[in-house]
Amino acid sequence: MRKARLAASLALLLAAGVARAHDADIIYAQVHRPQPGRAEVRALLTMTASTLSLILPADADGDGSVSQADLEARRAALEVGLWDALPLTAGGAPCTRQEHAARLRESYVELTATFICPQGSLRQTYTVLSLLPANYRVVLGTYGGEGGQLFADALHPSLEIPERSPSSPRSFAPGLGGWIQLGMKHIFEGIDHLAFLIALLLVGGRLRQVLWMVTSFTLAHSLTLGATALGFILLDAQRARWVEAAIAVSIIYVALENLVRREHRHRAVLTFLFGLVHGFGFASALSAYGLGEQVASGLFGFNLGVELGQATLVLALLPVVRLIQRRPTVNLWTVRVLSTVILCAGVGWLVQRLG
């Protein structure tokens, strides 16, 4: 009975993650005065099309995807449903919005607006977060990395906007710590990546084999993440969809191997090949967070965060796996049950991502 309850609990945990695996739950924001002391203030938001669709019906023609034509058709709805839910003040007095625009980029939607504001410190309230699931938050970039990143969520939706000095750079530069945090968050909340790593560790073999697997996975996903973030490989919405499906296939394959094979000497090579695919998934998430001009620091910090999250997982689970492996019967049962649960989750993800 206890075994059945454990298996059911694990199945529910992974099934719950099917709906949110790789969902970009970040809205990246920038607000600044192009010229200190002037009335004009500019605001920028980047989010995925799926996030925008949670806020308002963005797919105007009903074809199942958001196009530039849809954004133009929804211009009035964006003004009322989005920008009116992002009130901006200066010195406690409201700012007046002059114009706004929406542009569809490769993997996200870019929304811009221009305000006329009185003098005083800027503050924006992201009441739009009340329309989104509780895990969503706004990441506000700051100039020159002086204040790192600021975060808003539904419980704390209001942020003071740091003003740049005349000598500060003219672009937002998220702090390195903020990017590292986002990378770790993506690993711990990306339940499909966690399922893949757990499936590998279940039959990881000796410590040397585990180190080879982790190293090959790290090298592979760093290559594709870097190549995509730097623009050497184009990852549009259609390709990103196939990447997500391929990640599900990698999970299914490793789980099946755990169930039908006794020897796993080729795992380092296999992990490298699948790591290339997972790297594209990391790149898709990173682009959704809005790198802006901070490609180098964002890429380095995000990848470092992914590695730290991965290392934390391995260091936490490896002693447990080693302990279980000392009891062959318990080990056999554990591998079969967990691999079956992971296999079912992988099939669910594949069906969802191809649907």
Number of C-alpha atoms within 10 A of each C-alpha: 6 7 11 10 10 13 17 13 13 16 20 14 14 22 19 13 17 22 12 14 17 20 17 21 22 22 22 21 22 20 25 22 20 15 13 14 11 12 15 19 24 17 17 18 19 29 23 24 22 17 21 20 13 12 16 15 15 25 21 16 12 10 9 9 14 20 19 14 13 19 21 16 15 18 15 11 16 23 17 12 17 18 19 15 18 18 18 27 23 20 13 13 15 17 22 16 19 11 11 17 15 20 16 18 15 15 20 23 24 18 20 19 18 20 20 19 22 20 15 13 15 24 21 20 17 23 21 19 23 15 14 17 12 12 10 19 21 26 22 24 27 24 23 16 18 14 13 18 20 18 18 19 21 19 11 13 18 19 18 14 20 18 16 20 11 11 6 13 12 15 18 25 25 27 22 20 18 20 26 24 17 24 27 22 15 24 21 17 15 18 21 27 23 19 24 24 21 23 25 24 20 24 21 24 17 9 11 10 18 19 14 17 24 24 14 22 24 21 15 20 26 25 14 22 25 21 16 20 22 14 9 10 13 13 20 13 16 10 13 18 15 16 20 24 20 19 25 26 18 23 30 25 16 25 27 17 17 21 17 9 8 9 11 15 11 10 20 20 14 16 26 21 16 21 25 21 23 29 26 27 24 27 25 27 23 24 23 23 24 25 21 16 12 14 17 13 18 28 24 17 23 27 26 21 24 26 19 17 20 21 13 13 16 18 10 11 15 17 11 11 20 17 12 18 18 10 10 10 10 13 18 14 13 18 21 18 20 22 25 20 22 27 26 18 26 28 17 17 27 21 12 14 16 10 6
